[in-house]
Amino acid sequence: MSAIKYEEELKRVFIAHEKSTNVFLDHTNWLWVGLYSILFLLDLFFFKALDATIINMILLASYVLLFAAVHIWVKSKDFTGRWVKYVLMSPILLSSIGMTIFSEAMFDVAYVALLMISSAYYNRRVVLSISLLGIFSYALAKCLYLLIDFDNLATEYEESFSEDTLWVSFPFFLLYVIFSVFSVLKAMSGKKEIENYVREYCENISMNNELSVARSIQHGMLQPEAYITEDFEIYASMSSAKAVGGDFYDYYRKDERYVFFNIADVSGKGLPASMFAVNTNSFLRAYSTWDIPVDHVCNTTNKTLCERNPEKMFVTAFVGFLDITTGMVSYVNAGHTPAYVLRANGSVEQVCSKPNFVLGRKGRFSYKSEHIKLESGDRLFLYTDGITEAMSTDGTLFGNDRLKLALEEGVNNKGKALIDFILDKVNEFSAGAEQADDMTILMLDYKSNCKSYKTATQTFDVSKENYNSIIDFIKELPQSEGWSQKIINNACLCTDETFANLDMYAFPPTQTERKLTITTTIWDNYYKIVFADNGMPFNPLAVNSTNVTEGIKKQRKKGGLGIYMVKNLADFTSYKFDNKQNILTIELWK
């Protein structure tokens, strides 16, 4: 904040403080009125000082009128104005002089009290003025007291002057000087405190303005919270725990086939995390434009971050490419929270990823990519740990179990409504607790651009006599759609190897019923074959096929060649054992 604005704010604070002190002093005036009234009644009814009653009544009435006049005047000025404080102090000084002269009661405390109140203005000049006025007033009152005699109304100064008067007055003057020094120091200290407060306040205002600008810049760099096309939809939300945060997300359509996306969480919070997040996001986006797979994007980004990371910060991230034509997601989970897939049928699956290290700490780490297959209507739900680590008032974490239950409960909510539903669940759980971490969600809703498809299902006995019938069934759909002979041949080769594995390994010799159900589905751009058999649990994809690439001179172990061919001919393979069946899925893409 500029020096001019600082001076303006300082002046405003001092004016407000002085006004509140004026109000306090006005209340003090009425306290003195009450005190004088009590002393008058005590003097009248207990001490029976009837000879001084008329004088005291006149004095008391005068003080009441003086206080009332001053009160009305300062209130009309709204207790503001350069001379209001002096006007408010004058009734106490005048009344103290009068009571000191005409009463035997000690009113020395009035001068000290007024001096202490003046220090509350945090103005050394005001304190010194009241100190000098107090000394002058007290001296004047004592001199007049020595000249006045209530009995004779006149006497010589020398006759009335006594050592007792000096003995009583001198300690008071000494005490008054001590209080004057103390009050000046208190006024200076108070002024310093206000100046420091205003300076910190102005600095905080300036910093908040800068953070507000930084927040606007950070959120301005984020993609819109909703992006809708006929092939896919993306929805996002980010809520920072501080003005700026370390979470970020990004997405863009790289070309007609691929969509790049990421969601990440930087270690730490505030401005440093925000700056590191901007760097990381910029590197990820820049390298994703290259014609390299997602694991290479992460490798290159990680190496760049490690070269420019003096504070040893790191990033957890989920980075991927969505193939719009097939629904295949190639991704790297770099130490990030596990994703969820919300299937079109309403089921919710947690994606169990192989562990990869965080970005920004190990420059030579080699990231491994994985795949998720999305069908039309499936959604990929990504989030940062601010969701699962949200705490209730008793310190309990929201956790993955509650998140999955919330996803299952809200699975019928479409688009942004699901994100809002999850955030409402988190906020309801942590109601009353302060948000401790940034909360960010990114969701991909895959709709597929395949306009039509055909499917066929047939069950065969697993025997060599049915081999030709199985191959003919595999050829039927792609031939009817005019697909290339290369893809048809690849499909037949994959089927041949799958059939051979089933015939040799899937069924024990004692099993008589050996059934294989084949479901083929063809879209505009890919061909999917699902093999389901009732044999023993056996995952052919788990067979070690790396030894087929070993040199000729080195003796190679038998087996694995067929699986190696299937993995290389097919664009996607997966296996699961479900409902007492081995289910192998193979896809070939145009």
N, C-alpha and C positions, 0 to 999 in steps of 0.2 A: 504494500500500500504506500502511496506517495506521502511525502512529509506534510503536504498541505492537508490531506485527509486525516493524517495522524493528529495534527494540531486541532483540526475541527472536532474530532472525536474526543480529544482530551478536554477541550473547552466544554463540550456538551456534558461530559461526565462530571466535571467540577461544578458546573451550574446545577446539575441534578442533585449532587451531593450537598451543595450549599443550601439548596431549597429544603432538603430533608432536615438539615441541621437547624435552619430557621424555624421550622415547624416544632422541632424538639425544644428550642429555646423559648418559643411562645408558650408551650406547655409548662416550662419551668417558671415562667412569669406568674402563671396562675397558681402554681405551687407556692410561690412566695406570698401571694395574696392570702392563700389559706393559712400559711404559717403565721403571718402577721395577725390574722383574725383570731387564731387560737391563743396567741400570746396576749392579745388585748383582753380576751375573756378571762384568761387566768389572772391577769393583772387586776381586773375589775372585781371578780367574785372571790378570789382566794386571798389576794394580798391587800384588798380593800384600799387600793391607792386611789381614793376618790379625788385627791387634789390634782392627779395627772389624767383623769378620765377625759375631760373636755379636750385637752391637747391631743391625747391618743386617738380620740374619735375623729378629730379633724385630720390628723395624719392618716389614719386608716381610710377615711373617705377619699382623701386626696390620692392615696396610692391606688385605690380601686378605680377611680376615674382615670388615672394616668394609665394603668394597665389596660383598661377597656379601650381607651382612645388608641393606644399603640396597637392593640390587637385588631381593631377595626381597620386601622390604616394599612397594616402589613397584609391583612387578608385581602384587602382591595387590590393590593399589588401582587396577589397570588404568591406571597412569600418570596418573591424574586426581586432583584434590584440591588444595586451596588451598596446602598446605605441601609438596607433593611436590617442587617445584623447589628449595626451600631445603634439603630433606633430601638431594637429589641433589648439590647443590653442596658440602655440608659435608665429604664425604670428600676432595675435592680440596684444600680449604682446610686440613684437618687434616694430610693427608699432605704438603702443601707446607711447613707449619710444621715438621714433624718432619724432613723432608729438608734444610731450610735450616739447622736446628740441628745435626744430627748428620752432615752431609756437607759436603764442600768444594765439591760441584757446585752450579752456579747453577740454582735452580729458580724464579727470578723470573718466567719465562715462564708458569708455571702460573697466577699471579694475573692476568696480562694475558689469557690464554686464557679463563679463567673469566669475566672481565669482558666479553669479546666475545660469549661464548655467552649471557650474561644479556641482552644487547641483542636477541637473537633472540626474546625473549618480548614485545617491543613494549610494554613496561611500564616507564615511567620510574622508578617507585618501586622496582621490582626491581633495576634497574641501579644506582640510588643506594645501595641496601642492600648490594649486592655490592661496590660501590666502597669504601664505608666499612669493611665487614668485611675486604676485601683489604688496605687500608692498616693497619688495626689488627693483622691477622694477621702481615703482613710486619714491622711494627715490633716486635711481640712476639717473632717468631722471631729477629730481629737482636739484640735485647737479650739473649735467652737464649743465643744463640750466643757473645756476648761474655763471658757469665758462666761458660760451661762450658769446661773444659779436659780434653781426653781423656787427657792424661798425669797430671795431678795431681787431676783431678775437682773442683778448687776453686782459685780464684785471685781476686785483687782485680780489681774492675771497671776501676779506673784503669789497671792494668797491661796488661789485654787490649785496652783501647780504643785504636784507632789511627786515624790520618788516612786510611789506605788503606780502612778500612771505610766511613768517611764518603764518601770519593771514589767508591767503587763504589755506595753506596746512594742518594746524592742524584740521580744521573741516572735511576735507576730510578723514584724517586718522581715526578720531573718527567714521565717517560714515562707513568707510571701515571695521572697527572692528565690528560694529553692524551688518553689512551685513554678515560678516564672521560667526558670531554666528548663525544668522538666517539661513544661508545656510547649516551649519553643522546640525542644528536641522531638516531642511527640508530633507536633504539627509538621515538622520537616520529614519525619519518618512516614507519616500518613500520606503526605504529598508524593513521596517516592513510591510508596505502594500503589497509589492510584496511577502514577505514570507507568510503572511496570505492568500493571494490569491492562492499561489501555494499549501499551506497546504489544503485549502478548495477544490481546484481543485483535488488534489490527493485523498482526502477523498471521493469526489463525484465519481471519477473514481472507487475507491475501492467499494463504495456502489453500483454503477451501475453494476459492475462486479458481485457482490453478488446477486443483483436483477435479473440480467440476468440468473445466475445459478438457482435462485429460480423460475424464469419463466419457464426455461427448465424443472425443476423438476415438477412444477405444471402441465404443459402441457403434460409431460411424463406420469403423473398419469391418465390423461383422456383417455377414450376409443377412438378408431379411429373415424374419422368423417364420416365414412360410414361402415355399416355392413350389408351384403346382404345374405339372405338365400332364399330357395324356399318358405318358409312360411311367412316371413316378412322381411322388410328392415328398417334400422335405419340410419338417417342422422343427423349430428350435426355440430354446428359452435360456436366458442367462441372468442370474441374480447374484450380484457381488456382495460379499460380506462387508466390504469397505467401499470407499468412493470408487476405487478402481480395483480390479481383481486379476488373478493369475489364470483363470479359466478362459478358454476360447474355443470357438468352433469355426469351421469353414467348409464350404462346398462350392463346386462349380461344375458345369457340364464341359468336359474336356473336348469332346467331339460328338458325333452322332451316336457313338456306341458307349462311351465311358463317362461316368460321373465320379469326380474325385470328392472325397469328404474326409474330415477329421474332427476329433474332439480331444481336448487336452487339458491338463491341469499342471501348472507350474508350482514348484515348491515355494512356500512362503506366500505372503499376501502383500497387498498395497502396491505402491508405485514400482519398486524393483521387480516384483513378479509380473506386473503389467508390461514393463519394458521388455523383459525376457520373453514374455508371451508373444509380443508383437514380432520380435526377431524370429522366434521359432515358427510362427505361422507364416511369415514371409518366406522362410527357407523351404518349408513344406510345400507351399503353393508354387514357388519357383521351380523346384526340382520335379514336382508332379507334372509339369508341362513337358518335361523331357519324355522321350519314348523309352521309358524304363519301367520295370515292374515295381510294385509297392514296396517290396523289401529293399530294393536299391534306393528308392526315395528316402526311406528311413536311414539306411546306411550313410548316404551322402549328407543328409540333414544332421545326423548325429555327429559325424566327423567335423562338420562346420561349426556346430555348437561347442564342441569340446575345444576347438581352437580359439574360441572367443568367449570363454566362460571363466573369468578370474575369480568370481564369487562362488564357483562350484555349485551353481544351481542346476536343477534337473527338471525334466518334464515327463509325466506319464501321458501316453497318447494312444488313441485308437485311430489308425490311418487306413484308408481303403479306397478301392475302386469298385464301383458297381457297373457290371456289364449289363446294359439295358436290354440287349437282345436275348440274353439267357437267364438273367436274374442271378448270375454268379457274382459273389462279393469276394474279392481278393483283399486280404487285410493283414495288418500287423498290429498286435496288441503289445505295446511297449510299456509293460508294467502298469497298465490301466485296469480299471474295474471291468469285470466280465460283462459282456453284452447279453441282451435277451432278444430272442426271435419270437414274435407274436404271429403265429400261423393263422391263415385265413379261416381255419376250422375252429379257432378260439383257444387253442392250446398255447402255453407259454413255455419256451425252452431257454435255459441258460446256455450260453455258448462257452464251452470249456476250451480255452486256448492254451497252446504251449507257452511256457514262460519266456518272455523276452525282457531284456534289461531296459531301464528308463533311458530316455534321450538326454545327451549332454554330459555324461559322466565317463563312459568308456569308449574312446575314439575308435578302437579296433573291434568292437563288438559287431558280430554279423547277425543281422536280423533275419528271421525265418517267417515267411508268409504262410497263411492258411486260407481256407475257403469256406464260405457259407452259401448254400443254394437257397435262393428265395423263389417261391412260386408266386403267381399272381395273387395279390391280396395279402401277402406276408409283409410284416413290418420288422425293421431292425431298430431296436431301442438302445441308445447309448446314453451314458450319463457320467458325471464326475462323482468323486467320493463325498462331496458335500451333501449328496442325497442320502447315501447309506450311513454317513457319520453324523447326520443331524441328531441332536440330543434333546431328550425331554428334560424337564426341570429336575428330575432325580438322577440325571447323568446316563440314562439308558440310550443306546444307539438305535437308530431306526433299523439299520441292518438289511442284509440281502433277503432274508426270509420275508420281512414285512414288505419289501419292495416287490418281490415276486407275487405275494398275495394281493398287493394293490394292483399290479398289472393284470392278474387273473380276474380281479373284481371289475376293473375298468376296461377290459379288453374290447367291449362293445362300443366304447367311445371312439369316434373317428377323428382323424386329423389332430388339430391343436387341442381339442377337448380332452384327449387322453393325457397330454402333458399337463394341462390344467388340473386334471383329476389327481394325478400323482403328486403335484405340488401342494394341492389342498390336503392330501393325506399326510404329507410330510409336515406341513405347517400345523395341522391339527395335532399331530403327535408331539411336536416341539413347542406348542403354544405356551407362551410365557418365558421361554428360554431365548437367549440372544443367538442370532445366526452366527455360527462360528466359522463357516467356510463358504466359499462360492458354490452355487448350485447351478449346474448347466446340464441341459438335456438336448440331444439331437436324435431325431427319429426319421428313418427312411421308410416310406410306404411304396412298395414295388407293385406296379399295376401291369407291367409287361406291355410291350408294343405289338405282341403277336395277336393278330386280328382273328385267327381261326385255328383250329386244330382238329385232328382226327385221332382216334384211339381204338385199340383192339386188344382183346384178352383171350388167351387160349391155354388150356392145361394139357400137358403131355406126360406120358410115362417116361422116366429116364431110362432109355434103352437105346442101343445103337440102331435099332430098326426105325426109331422116330427121328433120327438125326436130320435126314433130308427134309422131313416135314417142318422141323423147327427152323432150319435155314430158310425154307420157302416163306414161312410166316414172318421171319425177320425182314425179308426183302420186300414184302408185300406193300407196306405203306410208303416207304421212300420211292419205290418204283412207280406207284400210282401218282405220286406228286412230282415225278420227273426229276428227282434228285440225281446228282452225279454218281457215276459208277464207282468212283473212288470212295465216297462215303459209304455206299452200299457194301463194298468189299470190306472196308474197315469194320462195319457193323457185323458182317459175317465172321470175320476173323476173331473179333471179341467174343462172339457167341460160341464159336468153336472151342476156344480156350476155356470159356466158362463151363461149357458142357463137359469137356474132358475132365476138369477138376471135380465136377459133380459126380461123374461116373466113377472116378477113382477114389475120392476121399469123403464124399458127403454121407454115404449110406453104409451102415455095417452089413456084413454078409447075411445076417439073420433078418434084415428088414425087407419085407416083400413089397410093401406099398411105397414106391419111390416116385413122387409126383413133383412136377416142375410147372409152375404157372408163370407165363410170360405176358407182361403188359407192355404194349408199344404205343407210344404217343408221339405224334409229329406235329410241330408248329411250323410257322413260316420259316423259322431260322434255326431250329435244332430238333434233333431226333433223340428220344428218350426210351431206354429199354430197361425194364425192371424184371429181374429174375427172382422168384420166390419158391424155395424148395422146402420140403418137410424133413430134411436130413439132420444129421448131428450139427451142433453149432460149429461153424468153421468160417473164418474170415480169410478169404484168399488174398485180400489186399495186404494182410499182415505178413505174408510170406516174403522172406528176404530175397529181393531181386537185384541187389547191388552187385552180386558176384558175377553176373553175366557180362559185366564190362571189364573183368580182370583179363590180364594179358594171356596170350596163347601159351607161353612157356610155363605159366603158373597153372597148376591143376585146379580147375573150377569144380565146385561142388555141384552135384546134380540138383535140378529143380530151380524154379523161379523164372525161367525164360518166358513161359506163357504169360504169367502175370506182368512181367516186364513189358511184353508186347501190348497187353491190354491197357496198361497205364499210359503208354506212349501213343497208342492209336486213339484212345478216347480223350475227349476234352474234359470230362469230369467223371469221377468214380466215387462211390460211397457204399458202405456196408453197415448193416445193423441186424441184430437178432431180435425179432419181435413176433409175439403171438406164436411161439414155437416154430418160427420159420426163419431161414437165412434169406435176407433180402439184399441183393446186390443191384445197384443202380449204375447204369452207364449212359453217358450223353455224348453225342457227336454234334458239333455245331457247324453251321455253314460258314 
